[in-house]
Amino acid sequence: MNPIANKGVSTPRPSRQKRRILSLEEARLAQIDRAIHHAVVAALLVDPTGWNALLELSDEELGRRFKNRLWEVIGVSTILNIDLPSMHDEDENLRKRIRRQSKLRTSKNEDLIQSASANPERYDLVRQGKLLRMDDYLGAADVTEKKLGKSLASGRVFSVELEGEVYIPAFFLSPMIHHNDFAKVVRSLDDMSGWNRWEFFTTPTEPLGGATPLQFLAIKKVKPVQKAAEEFTKR
């Protein structure tokens, strides 16, 4: 008989905090699997024979193309003022579960959690893909950092800053609005901060009949948006 077995040696049980972290990771992976499943089903329904072309791509190229198109569509949803997260109750419930569990104060994510709790609405924009980290935007837009710098300087693109990190609105990836039109409006906003500019472009406004400036720009109505921008700066 094994003498060690007689001593009742057992594997230590994980701590409560570790079990919660594992549960959080399982919930995150479940959300990812569910999103990928929906994307695959949608792709097959739209083009039942197109999967051959997708499988011919490398994992890296497929992932890159998928992410770039995903950010482009999210940019369009911002322009049209579509609230994507609220369109699926089950996904929202899963997000709430993740948020509850993410409040755990671990050494790995404590700084991020403190920042998110300080700016929950702004971090939601990042989680929803409406704001992109600079590296992600550069890849999706297929531009160099130097070219992006010129676009920022000319007002064709603007950025926002969150906890010392620069983000670019995803709606700049959409072909629905020409960057020259963006530049005309941004110049009308003078020296307003990036967050004030974000607020202006994405908020329904009375001078535009309850539409957002992005929606007016999408139908090529630039001058009314410029006028609304000038009024916005006087608030």
C-alpha positions in Angstrom: 0.0 0.0 0.0 1.3 3.5 -0.9 2.4 5.1 2.4 1.8 8.6 1.0 -1.8 7.7 0.2 -2.4 6.8 3.9 -1.4 10.3 5.0 -4.4 11.7 3.2 -2.4 13.9 0.9 -4.7 15.9 -1.5 -4.2 18.5 -4.2 -4.7 22.0 -2.7 -8.0 23.6 -3.8 -7.6 26.9 -5.6 -8.4 30.0 -3.6 -11.8 31.8 -4.0 -10.1 34.7 -5.8 -8.4 32.3 -8.2 -11.7 30.5 -8.9 -13.3 33.9 -9.7 -10.5 34.8 -12.1 -10.8 31.5 -13.8 -14.6 32.0 -14.0 -14.0 35.4 -15.6 -11.7 33.9 -18.2 -14.2 31.2 -19.0 -16.9 33.9 -19.5 -14.6 35.9 -21.7 -13.8 32.9 -23.9 -17.5 32.0 -24.1 -18.2 35.5 -25.3 -15.5 35.2 -27.9 -16.6 31.7 -29.1 -20.2 33.0 -29.4 -19.2 36.0 -31.4 -17.1 33.9 -33.8 -19.9 31.4 -34.1 -22.3 34.1 -35.1 -19.8 35.6 -37.6 -19.3 32.2 -39.2 -23.0 31.5 -39.5 -23.7 34.9 -41.0 -20.8 34.5 -43.5 -22.2 31.1 -44.7 -25.8 32.4 -44.9 -24.7 35.4 -47.0 -22.4 33.4 -49.3 -22.7 29.6 -48.9 -19.8 28.9 -51.3 -17.5 31.6 -50.1 -16.0 29.6 -47.3 -13.4 28.0 -49.7 -11.9 31.4 -50.3 -11.7 32.1 -46.6 -10.0 28.8 -45.8 -7.3 29.5 -48.4 -6.2 32.5 -46.4 -3.6 32.2 -43.7 -4.7 32.4 -40.1 -2.9 35.8 -39.8 -4.4 37.3 -42.9 -7.9 36.0 -42.1 -7.7 37.5 -38.6 -6.4 40.8 -39.9 -9.1 41.1 -42.6 -11.8 40.1 -40.2 -10.7 42.7 -37.6 -10.3 45.5 -40.2 -13.8 44.9 -41.6 -15.2 44.6 -38.1 -13.8 48.0 -37.2 -15.1 49.5 -40.4 -18.7 48.2 -39.7 -18.5 49.5 -36.1 -17.5 52.9 -37.6 -20.6 52.8 -39.8 -22.8 51.9 -36.8 -21.4 55.0 -35.0 -22.3 57.2 -38.0 -25.8 55.8 -38.1 -26.1 56.0 -34.3 -26.9 52.3 -34.0 -26.6 50.9 -30.5 -25.1 47.5 -31.3 -24.6 46.3 -27.7 -28.3 46.7 -26.9 -29.4 44.6 -29.9 -28.8 41.3 -28.2 -30.0 40.8 -24.6 -28.0 37.7 -24.1 -24.7 39.3 -25.0 -25.5 42.2 -22.7 -26.2 39.9 -19.8 -22.8 38.2 -20.5 -21.1 41.6 -20.5 -22.7 42.4 -17.1 -21.4 39.2 -15.7 -17.9 40.0 -16.9 -18.1 43.5 -15.5 -19.2 42.2 -12.1 -16.3 39.7 -12.0 -13.8 42.1 -13.4 -14.1 44.2 -10.2 -11.7 41.7 -8.5 -8.6 43.6 -7.4 -5.8 41.5 -8.7 -2.3 42.7 -9.2 -2.6 42.1 -13.0 -5.6 44.2 -13.7 -5.9 46.6 -10.7 -4.7 49.7 -12.6 -7.0 49.0 -15.6 -10.0 48.5 -13.4 -9.3 51.7 -11.5 -9.1 53.6 -14.8 -12.2 52.0 -16.1 -14.2 52.8 -13.0 -13.1 56.4 -13.3 -14.3 56.7 -16.9 -16.8 53.8 -17.4 -18.6 55.4 -20.4 -15.4 56.2 -22.2 -14.0 52.7 -21.6 -17.2 51.3 -22.9 -16.5 53.0 -26.2 -13.1 51.3 -26.4 -14.7 47.9 -25.5 -17.3 48.4 -28.2 -14.7 49.1 -30.8 -15.9 52.7 -31.4 -12.4 54.0 -30.4 -9.3 52.2 -31.6 -5.8 52.2 -30.2 -3.4 53.9 -32.6 -1.7 50.7 -33.7 -5.0 49.1 -34.5 -6.2 52.1 -36.5 -2.9 52.2 -38.5 -3.4 48.6 -39.4 -7.0 48.9 -40.3 -6.6 52.1 -42.3 -3.3 50.8 -43.9 -1.5 54.0 -43.2 1.8 54.9 -41.7 2.2 56.8 -38.4 3.6 59.7 -40.3 0.6 59.9 -42.6 -1.7 59.7 -39.7 0.2 62.5 -38.0 -0.4 64.7 -41.1 -4.1 63.8 -41.1 -4.3 64.8 -37.4 -2.6 68.0 -38.1 -4.9 68.9 -41.0 -8.1 68.0 -39.1 -9.0 65.2 -41.5 -8.8 62.9 -38.4 -8.9 63.7 -34.7 -7.9 61.7 -31.7 -9.0 61.4 -28.0 -6.9 60.6 -25.0 -7.8 58.2 -22.3 -5.5 57.6 -19.3 -2.5 58.8 -21.4 -3.2 56.6 -24.4 -4.3 57.9 -27.8 -7.4 56.5 -29.5 -8.8 57.2 -33.0 -12.6 57.1 -33.7 -13.5 54.0 -35.7 -15.9 56.0 -37.9 -12.9 57.4 -39.8 -12.6 54.0 -41.4 -16.0 54.2 -43.0 -16.1 55.3 -46.7 -19.5 56.9 -46.1 -17.8 60.2 -45.2 -14.9 61.9 -47.0 -12.1 63.0 -44.8 -12.1 66.4 -46.5 -15.6 66.9 -45.1 -14.4 65.9 -41.7 -11.7 68.5 -42.0 -14.1 71.3 -42.8 -16.2 70.6 -39.7 -13.2 70.0 -37.4 -11.8 73.4 -38.4 -15.1 74.9 -37.4 -14.7 73.4 -33.9 -11.5 75.5 -33.4 -9.3 74.3 -30.6 -11.8 72.1 -28.8 -10.6 68.9 -27.2 -10.8 65.5 -28.8 -13.6 64.5 -26.4 -15.6 67.6 -27.2 -15.2 66.8 -30.8 -16.4 63.2 -30.2 -19.4 64.6 -28.3 -20.3 66.9 -31.2 -20.0 64.4 -34.0 -22.0 61.6 -32.2 -24.7 63.5 -30.3 -28.1 64.2 -31.8 -28.5 68.0 -32.1 -31.6 70.2 -32.5 -30.1 72.4 -35.3 -29.9 69.2 -37.4 -33.4 68.1 -36.6 -32.4 65.6 -34.0 -29.8 63.9 -36.2 -26.2 63.6 -35.4 -23.5 65.5 -37.4 -22.2 62.1 -38.6 -25.6 61.3 -40.1 -25.7 64.6 -41.9 -22.2 64.2 -43.2 -23.1 60.7 -44.5 -25.6 62.3 -46.8 -23.2 65.0 -47.9 -24.9 67.8 -46.0 -21.7 69.5 -44.8 -22.7 73.2 -44.5 -25.4 72.6 -41.9 -22.9 70.6 -39.9 -20.4 73.4 -40.1 -23.0 75.9 -38.8 -23.9 73.5 -36.0 -20.2 73.2 -35.1 -19.9 76.9 -34.9 -22.9 77.1 -32.5 -21.4 74.2 -30.5 -18.2 76.2 -29.9 -20.2 79.1 -28.4 -21.8 77.0 -25.7 
